[in-house]
Structures are given as C-alpha cells and as structure tokens.
Amino acid sequence: MFRKSPPAATPQIQQVDRVTSVLGPGITWKGNLRGSGGIRIEGAFEGEITIRGLVVVGETGRVNCEDLQANTVIVAGAVKGNITAEKLEIRSTGRVWGDVTTVAFSTEEGAFLRGQVRMEERVEITLQEEKPNSGEKNEDMKSDDQLLS
C-alpha cells in the first residue's frame, strides 16, 4: 500500500561520511591512498591521500604528505602537508603545518595551524587513475621488512 519506489541507480561515486577503514596506532604505512570511503588514521602515514569521503587523523595519528585531498578532513593529531577539502575541522589537539584550501573551516580553542588558509566557493577532489607499470614491481607497496629497515 505504501511502497517506496526503488532509488535510481547512479553511476557516479558518492561521498562517504563515515569511517570504513582504520590505520591503527602502532602501524606505519608509506604509500598512496586513493578512492572513496572514509579512513581514520591513528598510526603514522607517509605518502599522498586523495579520498572522496572522510579522512580523520586521530589524536595519535601522524600524517606526512605533500597533498591531502578529501571531501571532509578532521584533524586531532598532526598533519605536515597541504590540505584541500570541502570541510576542514582542526580539533583542540590538532596540529597542521601546511597551506589549506577549503570551503568550510573550523577550529577548536588550542588548535594549531602554520600556513595560509584560502577559502573557495567550491573545491574539486579529483581521483586520478594510476598508470599500470609494464611488468615492473610497484614501489608504493613495500614489505614489512623494507618498511622496518
């Protein structure tokens, strides 16, 4: 009697506003993160991040990257690198060293930012396709032994 029609299939990737993956405390990762979803970083990450969705850098999280791009970024830990986001929130324990480009920006008392803030009406997050290596080993994927040495 009160049936809802099924939602129309949309071929585009939609933003995810919740955490779907976690890099836990004590974990060190070097490489690149790309895709859609939500990630919480509580360990150490070095590389590039381009996420259509949410990136949370928890209080124990340490991110070192040239560019961090996501729809929403929440920083409670430390980020060294430029941030491009539709929405950026730096919590009271958050520390950011780098330039910021955003649509919406908020901080809590005690938050730290060393860099320039540029407010825009719109920010585009572009997921770039990686070109496949012609039979070569992917240098972004390193074994635990290589990371520890």
Phi, psi and omega in degrees: 000311178246071181267140175267140177287145181296144180296145179291139179289130179246126183285343182280154179281131180262153180291142177252125183256029177217161182281127177244346179220151181226133169257103191286167178297144181087353180261135175244128182231133176236123182159205182236142175245126177219147175137197178239147183143197178227138180228142174246127181250114177249347178260210180251133179230135175228127181147203181253144178233122173225102186234128171272093183154219189251135171237122177245122173259105183291174184303327179266001182281141177227119181240129177234106182208153178292315180222130172245117180239128177199163177293314180229131178233128175240123183245116172243350178250227183235135175230124173247105182150167180283145181239130172239119184206151172293320181224128177235131176233125175251116181283173185299331179267000185280144178226128180230127173244102180156168180276148184238134171237122187206165174265317181232134186223132176216150177224157171259161178300130182101348179294153182235134175217122172244105182158183180261147176246126177241119179268132179237160175285333183208144178231132179258130174255113185253119175274112181269137176284133176281140177280130180293140176284142181280076177079001181274155178289137179286117182287342179289333181263106181245150179284166179301323181296321179292323180290326183279341182277000000 
